[in-house]
Each structure stands twice: as C-alpha cells, then as structure tokens.
Amino acid sequence: MRLTLLLCCALAAGAQVRYDLLLKGGHVIDPKNHIDAVRDVAIVGGRIAAVAADIPAAQAHKVVDLSSLYVTPGLVDIHTHVLTMSGLRGSLKEDQNVWADSHTFRSGVTTVVDAGSSGWRSFEAQKARILDHSRTRILAMLNIVGGGQVGGAGEQNTADMDPEATARMARRYPGIIVGVKTAHYQGPDWTPVERAVQAGTLAHIPVMVDFGVFRPERPYQELVLKKLRPGDISTHTYLARAPLLDDHGRVLPYLFEARKRGVIFDVGHGGGSFVFRQAVPAIRGGFLPDSISTDLHTESMNAGMKDMLNVMSKILNIGVALPEVILRATWNPAHEIQHPELGNLSPGSPADVAVLRLERGRFGFVDSFGARMTGTRKLVCELTVHDGQVVWDLNGITREEWTKLGAYDRMEDRSWDSTFGPR
C-alpha cells in the first residue's frame, strides 16, 4: 500500500482552488447515502463539500491519497462515560470515567454520548467543567437520578428520580442532551423505567435502559414489549443474563417482536456486558445490534472492550458484513439520538471522517468474561478528521517528508497543519 501526500501547486497552474482538503481514492462506505465504492471526499469550511469520483486534485489546497483504505463518516459512540464523577462521589479512585479526547480520535470516533454520568442536578457543572472544553463532540443522556451515576444507594433512591426536573434540564439544552438514562436499579418495581420514560416523553427524547439486576417481578420481556416506547434503547444487548436464546441456542421470538415495535438494541460492550456465548448465536441467528457502542470507562478500555474499533471488529468477525458494521457505528446511532447531520458524508454535514485500514491475519478478541475468539480481520484507524481538521494521523499520511522541508520549524506553526487554507 502506497500512501502519498500531494501538495498541489494549484495557484501556479491557474486552477480554481475550491476545497480545503481532498481525501482521494479511498473506498467510501456511507450507509445513509448508499455509497459503497471508490470515491473522493472534498471538505471546505469544516463541512463536507462533495463526494464524487475523480474530483480534480488541483481544486484543493491539500490532497491525501487514501488508496486501499476505507473512508467512513466519523464514528458515533452512544454509550460512553466521559463526564467525570470526581467531586460528586467519594474519591478520584472510585471514578471510572475517562477524558474523551484521550480515547476517541485514535479510534475514528468523533461524537460520543455520555450515558447517564450526570443527572439534572449535576449536568451543568459537568458541562462547564468538561463538555465545553472537549474537542470531541460530547452529547449527554441525563440519568433519571438527579445526582447522576453516583453508585451504591444513590442509584436506588427513587425519591431522587424526578421526571419533570429531568425534562426541564433536557429542554434547556436541546441537541446536547439527547436522552434519559436509567441504570443499575436492583428493586422489584418499574419506578426508574417509568419515570425515565415520563421524562423522555416530556422532553421528546429517547430513553436508554441498562436493566441492572434481572428480577422475576420485572421481566426483560415486559421491558421491551410494553414499557419502552418506539425509539427507546435497550443497551448491553449481549449481556450474559439477558434472555436471548432458547435451550437450543435459537433467538427467542419476542426479541424480533420488540424490534418490530421500534425498540432499539445497542451493544454497550462495557466491562461486563458482552459475552460471545450470547452474541455469536444471537447475531448469526439474525438478531444483530441496531447500534454498536463501547460503554467506555477505565475498566472496559483496559479489558476485553478496548475501543470502538475493537468492538466493531468483533461484530465483523462474527459474520456481519463491513458495510453493515459501519452502518451500526455511524448513521444508525446518529439517527437514534436525533442528530441526522451526523454519521454521514452528505454535502453540508460536519466534516467528520474516519479513515480505516482493514488488516488481515490472525487476531484474538476477548469478551467481558475473558473468553477468546479468533478472527481474521481487524479494523485500525489511519486518519480521523473532525470538523474539517485532522485530529489523528497514525502514519503521518497528511505530512511532508522531513527531507523536503529544509530548516523546518514546528509544524503547528504552519497554517495548513490544523486548518486547511489561509487563516
């Protein structure tokens, strides 16, 4: 594979420069727009300008040759924990949440949703402290617990589950607060789910449910067949305790009924919520996830989950075609959180792009219980563009060879390094 940076002499040639950046010759997979072919992607002003065959290189300030690589919309991870709970719970040691920018771009992820770390009482402080200072696009689902994901007895306190206050906060930040989350409840009643759904109805946003402890008084079947609305999300789909399969390993019919009525099933891999003995027969039996997400936190990223591309590679090696995997990491999650401008390469959309290499060989993947699956394909992020800026470049394919630069200084001092075109 030959990767070359082409610096165009467009002005000298008298050509009209129309684009800041041209990603040329990659295999574009854009499920929303039904593109699965070699195409060029042109970017100007932080937006997608065009996706077409053979856009002239002379029309761009900067051209990057992406032959033999896949070009997709920036990945959208709708289950992460990036709004830290430090200061809101006991100590820093208890905080398993992470700083988004340290983990997203290197995996092709440009948008994340924090799934319930904050509630209506804690969200604004976390927004000011973290979200407002992040390069990664961070959106949020409010925990139905007012204090957020505080752990222990705090998440069992139904008195702190206020649907009206939750909805008011969501309406105060439309487009940033994209859902309501309920998680980890151990009681026998449906109170957290019912109040989360009430808040979601008031604010016109979906609910995500981490079902917590499975109890006979509130069966999972009732959750997805009766309690959740169309567009609501059940995360941790391939959890070990989830009733997915019959005694012969076949997918239980109620799951297809729930999907038909519009319930969304999300991976939410996490540190303990994805096991091959559930995922492999379910997926091969036709019960694919609607969206792929990580449940990113310190325990999951250092165990079997690792990152978004590792989770996507697992789904790929189970037998799902690459375009279907990309769909579930781009357009589907963007649609689920009501952000149709994301997860696609439509002209006018934010210029969020992931450039992926599909490696072939012998690879090992580990589930949440420590079991291994051998695979032959693995996705690696070569380049990430966010809002038109290169934010991750694994092999320096956007850079010039040092031997051509003379007495060069720091590249950050050059206008083309962080933005394309003149400042």
C-alpha positions in Angstrom: 0.0 0.0 0.0 1.4 3.4 -1.1 0.3 6.5 0.8 1.4 9.8 -0.5 0.8 13.4 0.5 0.2 15.5 -2.6 0.8 19.3 -2.1 -1.0 20.9 -5.1 0.5 23.8 -7.0 -3.0 24.9 -7.9 -2.5 28.6 -7.9 0.7 28.4 -10.0 -1.2 26.3 -12.5 -4.0 28.8 -12.7 -6.7 26.4 -11.3 -9.5 27.5 -9.1 -9.0 26.2 -5.5 -12.4 25.2 -4.2 -11.6 22.9 -1.3 -9.5 22.9 1.8 -8.9 19.2 1.9 -9.4 16.4 -0.6 -9.4 12.8 0.5 -8.7 10.9 -2.7 -9.1 7.4 -3.9 -10.4 5.7 -0.7 -13.3 3.2 -0.6 -16.1 5.2 0.8 -18.8 3.5 2.9 -21.6 5.9 3.7 -24.7 3.8 4.5 -27.1 6.8 4.8 -26.3 7.8 1.2 -26.0 4.2 -0.1 -22.4 4.7 -1.1 -20.1 1.7 -1.2 -17.5 2.5 -3.8 -14.2 4.2 -4.5 -14.9 7.9 -4.2 -13.2 11.2 -3.4 -14.3 13.3 -0.4 -13.9 17.1 -0.6 -14.0 19.3 2.5 -14.3 23.1 2.8 -15.0 25.3 5.9 -15.4 22.3 8.2 -18.1 20.8 6.1 -18.4 18.0 3.5 -18.5 19.7 0.2 -18.7 16.8 -2.3 -18.4 13.1 -2.6 -17.7 12.0 -6.1 -15.4 10.1 -8.4 -12.3 11.8 -9.6 -12.5 15.3 -8.1 -9.5 17.1 -9.7 -6.6 17.4 -7.2 -5.9 20.9 -8.4 -9.1 22.1 -6.8 -7.8 21.5 -3.3 -5.2 23.2 -1.1 -4.3 19.8 0.3 -4.8 16.3 -1.1 -4.3 13.0 0.7 -4.1 9.7 -1.3 -6.2 7.1 0.5 -5.9 4.2 -1.9 -6.5 0.8 -0.3 -8.2 2.4 2.7 -11.8 2.7 3.8 -13.4 6.1 4.3 -16.4 6.4 6.5 -18.3 9.0 8.4 -16.8 9.8 11.8 -17.9 7.1 14.2 -20.7 7.8 16.7 -20.5 6.1 20.1 -23.7 6.5 22.0 -22.7 4.7 25.3 -19.7 6.2 27.0 -18.8 7.7 30.4 -16.8 10.8 29.8 -18.4 13.3 32.2 -16.3 12.6 35.3 -17.9 12.0 38.7 -14.9 13.3 40.7 -16.1 15.6 43.3 -19.6 14.2 43.0 -18.9 10.8 44.6 -16.4 9.6 47.2 -12.9 9.9 45.6 -10.9 10.1 42.4 -10.1 6.4 42.8 -13.8 5.5 42.5 -14.1 7.4 39.3 -14.0 5.1 36.3 -14.9 7.7 33.7 -12.4 9.0 31.2 -11.4 12.1 29.3 -12.9 11.8 25.9 -10.1 13.3 23.8 -7.7 10.7 25.1 -9.6 7.9 23.6 -11.9 8.9 20.7 -10.0 10.2 17.7 -7.5 7.4 17.7 -10.4 5.0 17.1 -12.2 7.1 14.4 -14.8 8.3 16.9 -15.8 12.0 16.5 -19.0 12.0 18.6 -19.8 10.4 21.9 -22.8 10.3 24.2 -22.2 10.3 27.9 -24.8 7.8 29.1 -26.1 8.9 32.4 -23.0 10.0 34.4 -24.8 13.2 35.2 -28.4 13.9 36.4 -30.3 17.1 36.2 -28.7 18.5 39.3 -25.1 17.8 38.2 -25.2 18.2 34.5 -24.5 21.9 34.2 -21.4 21.7 36.4 -20.0 18.8 34.3 -20.9 20.7 31.1 -18.9 23.7 32.3 -16.0 21.6 33.6 -15.6 19.0 30.7 -18.0 19.1 27.8 -17.4 22.8 27.0 -13.6 22.2 26.8 -13.6 19.0 24.8 -12.6 18.7 21.1 -14.6 15.5 20.8 -18.3 16.3 20.3 -19.9 15.3 23.6 -23.6 14.9 23.9 -25.4 13.5 27.0 -28.2 11.4 28.3 -29.3 12.6 31.7 -29.6 10.0 34.4 -33.1 9.8 35.9 -31.3 10.0 39.3 -30.9 13.7 39.9 -27.3 13.3 41.2 -26.3 11.1 38.3 -24.5 7.8 38.3 -23.3 8.1 41.9 -23.2 4.4 42.6 -24.5 2.4 45.6 -27.6 3.5 47.4 -27.8 6.8 45.4 -28.8 4.9 42.3 -31.6 3.1 44.2 -33.1 6.3 45.6 -36.4 6.6 43.8 -37.1 9.9 45.7 -34.3 11.4 43.6 -35.9 10.3 40.3 -37.7 13.5 39.2 -39.1 13.3 35.6 -40.2 16.9 35.5 -36.9 18.3 36.6 -35.0 16.0 34.2 -37.2 17.1 31.3 -36.7 20.8 32.2 -32.9 20.4 32.1 -33.1 18.5 28.8 -35.2 21.2 27.2 -32.7 23.8 28.4 -30.0 22.2 26.3 -31.7 20.8 23.2 -29.4 19.0 20.9 -26.8 18.5 23.7 -29.0 16.4 26.0 -30.2 13.7 23.7 -31.8 11.2 26.0 -32.6 9.9 29.5 -30.7 7.0 31.1 -31.8 4.6 33.8 -29.3 2.1 35.1 -28.2 -0.4 37.9 -31.6 -0.5 39.7 -31.9 -3.5 42.0 -35.5 -3.1 43.2 -38.5 -5.2 42.1 -40.5 -2.3 40.7 -40.6 -0.4 37.4 -40.3 3.1 39.0 -36.9 4.1 37.4 -38.0 3.0 33.9 -41.5 4.6 34.2 -40.0 7.9 35.4 -37.3 7.9 32.7 -40.0 7.3 30.1 -42.1 10.1 31.5 -39.1 12.4 31.3 -38.3 11.3 27.8 -41.9 11.9 26.7 -42.0 15.4 28.2 -38.7 16.3 26.5 -39.3 14.4 23.3 -36.1 12.4 23.6 -35.3 8.6 23.8 -34.7 6.6 26.9 -31.7 4.2 27.3 -32.1 1.4 29.8 -29.3 -0.5 31.5 -31.5 -3.1 33.1 -29.3 -3.8 36.1 -30.4 -6.8 38.1 -32.8 -9.1 36.4 -35.7 -10.0 38.6 -38.8 -12.1 38.0 -41.1 -9.3 39.2 -39.9 -7.1 36.2 -39.0 -9.4 33.4 -36.9 -8.2 30.5 -39.6 -9.3 28.0 -42.0 -6.8 29.6 -39.5 -4.0 29.4 -39.0 -4.3 25.6 -42.6 -5.4 24.7 -44.5 -3.0 26.9 -42.5 -0.4 28.9 -40.3 1.1 26.3 -41.6 3.3 23.5 -40.6 3.1 19.8 -37.1 4.7 19.6 -36.1 3.8 23.2 -32.9 1.9 23.6 -32.0 -1.2 25.5 -28.3 -1.3 26.0 -26.0 -4.2 27.0 -27.9 -6.4 24.5 -25.5 -9.4 24.7 -25.2 -9.4 28.5 -24.8 -12.9 29.9 -28.1 -12.7 31.9 -30.2 -11.3 29.1 -32.9 -13.9 28.0 -31.9 -14.1 24.3 -31.7 -17.8 23.4 -33.8 -20.9 23.9 -32.3 -24.2 25.1 -31.2 -25.0 21.6 -29.4 -21.7 21.1 -32.1 -20.1 18.9 -33.1 -16.5 19.2 -36.3 -16.1 21.2 -39.1 -14.7 19.1 -40.1 -11.9 21.4 -36.9 -10.0 20.6 -38.0 -9.7 16.9 -41.4 -8.6 18.1 -39.8 -5.9 20.2 -37.7 -4.7 17.3 -40.7 -4.6 15.1 -42.4 -2.2 17.5 -39.4 0.1 17.3 -37.3 -0.8 20.4 -33.5 -0.2 19.7 -31.0 -2.8 20.8 -27.5 -1.3 21.5 -24.3 -3.3 22.1 -22.9 -1.3 25.2 -20.0 -3.7 25.5 -18.5 -2.4 28.8 -16.5 -4.3 31.3 -19.1 -7.0 31.9 -21.9 -6.8 29.3 -20.8 -8.6 26.2 -20.2 -12.4 26.0 -19.5 -14.5 22.9 -21.8 -17.3 24.0 -24.7 -14.8 23.7 -23.5 -12.6 20.9 -22.4 -15.2 18.4 -25.5 -17.4 18.2 -27.8 -14.3 18.5 -26.1 -12.4 15.7 -25.8 -15.5 13.5 -29.4 -16.2 14.2 -30.4 -12.8 12.8 -30.6 -10.7 15.9 -28.0 -8.0 15.0 -27.5 -4.9 17.2 -29.0 -1.7 15.9 -26.0 0.3 17.1 -22.5 -0.6 18.3 -21.2 1.2 21.3 -18.4 0.8 23.8 -19.6 1.7 27.3 -16.2 3.3 27.6 -14.7 3.6 31.1 -11.4 2.7 32.7 -12.3 -0.9 33.4 -13.7 -1.7 30.0 -10.9 0.0 27.9 -8.3 -2.0 29.8 -10.1 -5.3 29.4 -11.9 -7.0 26.6 -13.6 -4.0 25.2 -10.6 -1.8 24.4 -12.1 0.7 22.0 -14.8 1.2 19.4 -12.9 -0.4 16.5 -12.1 -3.5 18.6 -15.9 -3.9 19.3 -16.7 -3.3 15.6 -14.0 -5.9 14.7 -15.7 -8.5 16.9 -19.0 -7.9 15.1 -17.2 -8.2 11.8 -15.6 -11.5 12.7 -18.8 -12.9 14.0 -20.0 -12.6 10.4 -21.6 -9.2 9.8 -20.6 -7.6 6.5 -18.4 -4.5 6.8 -21.0 -2.0 5.4 -23.5 -3.3 8.0 -20.9 -2.8 10.7 -20.2 0.7 9.6 -24.0 1.4 9.4 -24.3 0.5 13.1 -21.4 2.7 14.1 -22.4 5.8 12.1 -25.9 6.5 10.7 -27.9 4.2 13.0 -26.7 5.7 16.3 -26.9 9.3 14.8 -30.5 8.6 13.9 -31.2 7.1 17.3 -30.1 10.3 19.1 -32.0 12.5 16.7 -28.9 14.1 15.1 -29.3 13.4 11.4 -26.5 15.8 10.5 -24.0 13.3 12.0 -23.0 9.8 10.9 -23.0 10.6 7.2 -21.0 12.3 4.4 -23.8 14.3 2.9 -22.7 17.7 1.5 -23.3 20.3 4.2 -22.8 17.8 7.0 -20.0 18.4 9.5 -16.7 17.1 8.1 -16.3 14.2 10.5 -14.4 11.4 8.7 -12.8 8.1 9.8 -10.2 6.5 7.5 -9.8 2.9 8.3 -7.4 0.1 7.4 -8.8 -3.4 7.3 -6.0 -5.7 8.4 -6.0 -9.4 7.6 -4.2 -12.0 9.7 -4.8 -13.9 12.9 -6.2 -11.8 15.7 -7.6 -12.5 19.1 -10.7 -10.8 20.7 -11.7 -11.2 24.3 -15.2 -10.8 25.7 -16.3 -9.5 29.1 -15.9 -12.8 30.8 -12.3 -13.3 29.5 -13.2 -15.8 26.7 -11.3 -15.5 23.4 -12.5 -15.6 19.9 -10.0 -15.9 17.0 -10.6 -13.6 14.0 -9.0 -12.9 10.6 -9.9 -9.2 10.2 -9.2 -6.2 12.3 -10.1 -2.5 11.8 -7.4 0.1 12.5 -7.8 3.9 12.3 -5.4 5.5 9.9 -6.8 9.1 10.0 -9.5 11.0 11.7 -10.9 14.3 10.6 -13.2 16.3 12.9 -15.0 19.4 11.8 -12.6 19.6 8.9 -9.4 19.3 11.0 -7.0 16.4 11.1 -7.1 15.2 14.7 -5.5 11.8 14.4 -2.9 10.7 11.8 -1.4 7.3 12.6 1.3 7.2 10.0 1.7 10.8 9.1 0.0 10.5 5.7 -1.0 14.1 5.8 2.6 15.3 6.4 5.5 16.1 4.2 8.8 14.1 4.3 11.3 15.8 6.5 13.9 15.7 3.8 11.8 18.1 1.7 11.3 20.7 4.4 14.7 22.2 4.7 15.3 24.0 8.1 11.8 23.3 9.2 10.3 24.5 12.5 7.3 23.1 14.4 4.6 22.1 12.0 1.9 23.6 14.3 3.2 27.0 13.2 2.0 26.4 9.7 -1.5 27.3 8.7 -2.1 24.0 6.9 -1.4 21.9 10.0 -4.6 22.4 11.9 -6.8 24.2 9.4 -6.8 23.9 5.7 -6.4 27.1 3.7 -5.3 30.5 4.8 -6.0 31.8 8.4 
